[in-house]
Amino acid sequence: MQNLVSLFSHSALLIGKPCPFFFVTVPLRVVYLNNGGVPCQHYCVGISGGPWNAELPVAWDGASCTATSDPSISCFDYPGAPVSCTCAPTGAGWNKAPFNSVGKHYKK
């Protein structure tokens, strides 16, 4: 416990500066098979308990959209045309809903 307290007291000295003790890199993955029929956020969260089109690692146990390939389209917009989505792992679980029931969660 002493080392933990010591670590936090030393990290307090680094406020406003990069802290090497807590640096975490979140892996991102660009997926390319969204045909535009669903928002990138929905594509990233998966379908039927797993990643959509098996483009993301199952071990991520869920993902969330961080960006789209078109800056004018948000993660929550229906693109209407093929779009690439950038996804990050969440660990919150894959969406369990099948395709025919997910549209009700998003507005067109």
N, C-alpha and C positions, 0 to 999 in steps of 0.2 A: 504494500500500500504506500509505503514511503516513496518508492520510485515513481508511482503514479502521481502522487502529489507534487513531487519534484518536477516531473515532466510538465504538468500543467502550470506550475509556477514559472518554469523557464519559458514555456510557450507564451505566457502573458507578456514577456519581454519582447516578443516578436510581432506584437499587434501592429498592423499596417505594413508588415513585411512578409514575404513568403515564408511559410512555416514548413520545413521539410518533414516534420513528424506526422502531419495530417494530409499530405498531398495524395489525392486519389484521382486516377484517370478513369473516366467512364468510357467503356468501349462503345463505339457507334458503328452501325452497319447501314449502308445504303441498300435498299431493296428496289428492284426494277420491274416487278411483274404486276403492279397495281394498274389495271386497265382504265382507271378513272371512274369506276362504278361506285367506289366508296372513298371516304376521306382517308388521308394518310394515317390519322390517329386510329381509325378503326382497323386499317390494314396492319398497323404495328401491334395492336393489342391482340391480334390473332382471331381465330375462329374455331369453333368446335373443340376447344381445349388444347389448341396447339398453334404454332405460327402459320400464317397464311402462306400457301405455296411452298412451305418448308424453306423459306428464305432466311429465317433467323434461327439461331441455336435454340433448341428445345430447353437446354440448361438455363437459359435466361429466365425462364418461368415468368414470362410476361415482358412487354415492352411498351414504350410510349414514343410518339412522334416528336422529333425535335426540329425538323425542317422539311421542306419540299424542294424539288428541283426548280420550281417556278416561284420566284419571290412574291408574285401577286396572288398566290394561292396559299392560304393558311393550312395548318394541319387538320383543321375541322371543316374545310370547304370540300364540297363535291367537285373534283376537277373536271369531270365530263370527258376527259381524254387521258391517255396514259401519262403517268407522272411517277418520278422516282421519289421515294420517301426515305428520310434518315431516321432511324429508330435507335433508342437507347434501352438497355435492360432496366426492368423495374423490380422483378422478383415478386410482383403482386399477383401472379397467376395469369394464365392465358384466358382470354374470353371463352366462355363455355357455349355461347349462343351459336346456333347454326346460321348460315347466310340469310335465310328467309325471315329471320326475326330481328336482325341487327339494325335494319334501316330505321326502325321506330325511334332509335336513340339519337338520330341525327336529323336535322332539318335541311331540306333541300332549298 
